[in-house]
Amino acid sequence: LVADRPERLFHVGRLDTDTSGLILLTNDGDFAHRMAHPSFEVDKTYVAEVDGQVGRETLQELRDGVTLEDGPVTVRSVKVVEKGAGGAAGRTIVELVIHEGRNRIVRRLLEHVGHPVRRLTRTAIGPVVLRRLRRGEMRELTSEELGALLEAGGL
């Protein structure tokens, strides 16, 4: 995909080796900056399978904001998608929306509230949703998605 491109490509966000999901590539550095920088507040959505049963108190703690060793984290929304994930009573799947991209932020945030992450996937950046793409697959954005992203980034 990128080997024969004459222009420089920028990635929007990054994923650690233990995380899968959506990454956007662009040849517009300003666009990439606006999509990734927390000051532009473009939402990133993650689905995490975590240890333990996530209760209402924990969800509220996340909504209220958590302070980690490198500063506060604001969670735009969080909800339980499934309890007893994968048939295991001691696991929960949660969906979390943030607009930050600090190193391992979702993993550190969930660990902080007592629910270590087993699996993590970024499912959306702004209005662009991963949908049915499998690991290693790619597609071009639709003009509607691009327009919505530009609007989300204030361009």
Disulfide bonds with the S-S distance in Angstrom:
none
